Amino acid sequence: MQPKVSIKGLYKIFGADAKDMVDKVKAGIDKTQLLEQYGHVLGLQDINIDMQAGQITVIMGLSGSGKSTLIRHLNRLIEPTQGEILVDGQDVMQMDDNQLRDARQKSMSMVFQKFALLPHKSVIDNAAMPLSVQGIDNTTCLAEAQKWLKRVGLDGFEDRFPSQLSGGMQQRVGIARALTANTDIMLMDEAFSALDPLIRTDMQNLLLELQKELNKTIIFITHDLDEALKLADHLVILKDGAVVQQGEPQGILLAPSDPYIEDFVSDINRARVLRVRSVMSKLSRAKKAGDVNAEDSLEQVIAQSDGNTNYIYRVMEDGKAIGEIDMKDLVKALVPRVASSHAARAQ
């Protein structure tokens, strides 16, 4: 199956002789050496990611890892130094100005961290912008904007201005605006990081609810591992502009491939994040204490068992038994492979 978005061999180097620096990076010069010896900044290094249609791909990393630089390459807000970016098989790098403008308007919408609403326009006019800039008649624009404002819980706020809304409500306008554009792809750059924790959780839940209904291809940038694990179908972790590990989030949590990732995931609440399907085994004839759902968290199973490690549960999905989970295996899955560096430093 062809990926919806495919990034191949992508490099971004900031500096006057960026193209000449690519060969030096390929030869082994790292980010620090490139800056100290040549005065150039390595933004992205040999990025290769396939993003499937209808999935949420979360790209995460600490500040300076290159995640926001990467997402801005998809619609060419930033021009790469080398590489390919394919959307539905078409190379974005080969698009002329008219094709690129059309792609930004009709293929990819963007939700920003700081909302990016026009302060002098009403809520409904902000939400209608993606269609109005295409020259679509005002009646259609407003009807579509109204539909999505209602869908994100802002029915009745159409005539307000951004300054009259809370941060969470402003971000809902941003999401409604992206949905009004009716693009297959949504780019979300730290979209929830400026929000208070409770509002942020509400927005995450709203996004998952909408995604279940609309099946968009979403590329979501975050520095928060909890958020990444909650939202991602496909998780990509960056460090110093390079991909350290990518794959299904549960798999990364259970089998980190690098000491950086091991430290990154060691402090996570594994019971709350890990799902039964990730640690279950084949169905045996052993006596079962009951049934659990494949998508239940390990925390839910612990509560159901009342902490009894002698129990084995049958795992169900869509009314069928697909495996079993032994509480002893569950307990083992709760222990990270290595202690975090924070814990090690404290000893």
N, C-alpha and C positions, 0 to 999 in steps of 0.2 A: 504494500500500500504506500503510495507516494505521500510523504509528509506535507502538511499544509505549509509549513515554513521550514526551510533547511539552510543552515549556516555552514559554510565549508571553508576551512583554512583562513579564517578571518583574523587579520592583524590591524591594529590601530596604534600608530606611533605619532606622538605630537612633537613637532620640531621642523626646522627648515629643510632638512635632508631626510625626511621620514622614509621615503622609498629605499634609500641606500642603507638605512638602518635595519631593514627587515632581514637582510642576509646575515648581519651581525647577530641578531637575536636568534636566527635559525642555527647559527654556529655555536650558540651557547651562552652569549652574554645575557645576564639577568637584568631585572628592572633597575636595581641599584647601580650596577656597573654602567648601564646605558646612560643614566643620568650623570654620574660622576665623570665618566670618560668622554662622553660625546654631547652632553647637554640636551638629550632627548628623553621624552617620557614615554614609557611603554604602557599603553592603555589596555590593549587586548593582544593576546598571544595565541595563535593557532586555535581559534574557537571552532568546534565542530559540534553542532547540536541539531537534531531533528525534532520538530514540534508537530505532533499529530493533531488533526482536525478534531474539534470537540473536546479537547483536553485543556487543563490548566497547567501550563509549564511555569514553574516558579524558579526564578534565578535569584540566588541569594549569596551574600558574602558580607564581610565587614566593610567599613568605610574605606574607599580607595581600591576596592577589589575589581572594579570595572563594570559592575552590574548596570548602572545607569548609562554609562557609555555604550554598553552593548545594546540596550533596548532602543537607543536613539539611532542606531545603525539600521534598524529594520525599516524605518520610513525615511532614512537618509537625512535626518536632522544633523547627523554627523557622517561625514564621508570616510569610508575605510581606507587604509593604506594598501591593503591587499585582501583578496578573498571574494567569495560569492555569497549572495543572499537570495535564495530562491523562494518565491511565494507562488504556490500552485504551479511550480515548475518554471516560472518566469524570473529571470535574474533582475532584481531591483537595480543592480548597478548599471544595467544596460538601458534603463528607462530614460527617455528625454524629459524635459521639464513638464510638458503637457501630460505625459503618461504618469509621471511621479505625482503631479498634482491630483490627477484622477485617482491614483492609488490611495493617497492620503485621505481623500474625501469619501471614497466608496469601498475601499478594501480594509483600511486600518483606522480605527478611532483610538483616541488616547485619553486616559484619565490621569491627571497630574497630582502630585503630592500637595501642592498649594492651591488646588482647586481650579485656578486659572479662569475664573468667571469674570465677565465684564461688569464692573460695578454700576455702570449707568444703565444697564439693561435689566429688565424684570426677570424673574425666575423662568417664566415660560419662554421669553425671548432668548435667554441663554440656552435653554434646552433645545430650542428650535434651530439654533445656528447652523448645525451641520447640513440641514436641508436648505435653509435660506441662502447660504453661500453658493449653493448649486443652482440657484435661480428657480427653485420649485415654488409654486404659488403659496401665498401666505396662509390660506385656509388649510391646505394639506400640512404645511409645516407646523402650525399650531395644534392641529388635531393629533399629529404624531407625538409632539412634545407633551401634550396633555395626557395622552395614553401612558407614556413612560413615567411622567411625574407621579401619576396615580399609582403606577406599579411599584415605585420606590418609596411610597408612603408620603408624598408631598401634595396630595390632593387638597386644594384650598389655599395653597401658598403661591399660586401662579403669578399673582400681581405684586408679590414682595420683591425687594431688592436684596442682593447678596449680603449687604451689611446688616440686614434685619434677621438673618438666619444664624443658627449655631454652626460650628465647624462641621458637625456630622451632617446637618441638613445641607450645607453647601456641597459636601462631597456627594450627597445623594443627587444633587442637581448635576454634578459632573458625570455621575454614572448614567443618569437619565439622558444627558446630552450624547454620551457615547452610544447608548442604545437607540436613540432617535436616528443616529447616522446609519443604523441597520447594516453595519459592516460585519463580515465574518470573523474578523480579528480585532480583539481589544488589547491595547497596550496599557498596562497599569504600572506607573513608576512610583513606588513607595506611596501608593494611593491612600493608605490608611495610617501612615506613620505619624501624621500630624494630629491625630485624634486621641482623645482620652481613652484609657483602656476599655471601659465599658462600651463606649460608642464604637470603638474599633472592633470589638467582638460582635456587636450588632451588624456592622458593615460586612464583616467576614461571613456571617450567617446569611445576610441578604445576597451576597455574591454567589454563595453556594446554592441558594434557593433559585436564583435567576439562572445560574448555569445548568441546573438540573432541567429547567424548563426550556432554555434557549439553545443549549449545546454550542456555545461559541468556542472559538479558539482564543484562549486568553494567555498572554505572556505577562506575568506578574513579578515585579521587582520588590524585594524586601531584604532587610538585614536581620529580621526576627525569625529564629528557627521555629518557634511555636507556631507562628503564622504560616510559615512555609509548609510545615508538616500537616497543618490543618487543611490547607488549600490545594496542595500540589497533587496532580496525577503524575507529573514528571518533575523531578527536582534536580537543579543544576547548581553546584556550589563552586564559586569562584574564589581565587586567591591570587593577588598580584596580577590580575588580568588574564589568568589561565584557568581552565576547568580542572578542578582537583578530582571531583567525582560527580557523576550524574546517574540517574536511574529512578526507579520506583522508591518513594520516600521510606517505606517500611524496610525495604531491602538495604538502603543506605544506613538506616539506624541500627539494623541488626548486624551488618557486615561493612563497617567503614573501611575504606581501602587505603587510608593514609593517616599518619599520626595527627595531622591537622584536623581531619574529620573526626577522628576518635575523641580528641579533646573537645571539639565543637559540640558533639552530641552527648557527651558523658553526663552532663548535668540535667538533661531533659527528663521530665516526668514520663518515664517509659510506660508505666501502667496506664496512663491517660491517653497516650499517643498510639501505642502498638495495638493492632487489631488481631482478633482471634485467627483470621485466615493466614496471618504471617507466621504463626508459631504452631499451627495445628499439624498433626501427623495423619497417616492413613488410618482408616477405620479398622478397628480390630474387634475381636469378640469379647473384650473385657467389659465387665459390668459398668454401666453408665449411671451417673448420678442425676442426669437430666440433659436438657438440650440448651445450647447457646447459639446465638447467631454469628455467622462468619464475620460480620462487620462490628460486632460488639468490641468495646475496648477491654483490655485485660483488667482494668479497674472494675468494670462491670462484672466480670467473671469472678474476681476475688470477692466482691460483695455477695454474689450469688452463692458462693461456696462457704461463706463465712470464714474464709481463711484456711479451710481444711485441705491440706495438700495430698490427701489420699484419694480425692475425687478425680474421676475422668468424665468429661462431658462429650456428648455427641454434638458435632458442629453442623448447623443447618443453613441452607441457602435456597431461597425460592421453594421452600417446602420439601427439599431433598437433603439427605444426609451426605455430606461431602468429606467428612473426616472426623477426627476427635482431638480433644485437647486435654492432656494430662496436666494436672495442677503442678506437678514437679517440674515439667518442662516450662510451664508458665513462669514459675519462680526463677528458673535459670535465665529466662529471657529478660527479666527485670534488671539483671546485673550487667553493666557495661563491660566490654572486653578489657578496658584499662581504666584506671582511675583518672579523673581529670587532672590537668596540670595545676589547677587551683588547689585541689586536695593535696597533690604531691608537694606543692610548695609549703602548704600549711603544716606538714608533718616534720 
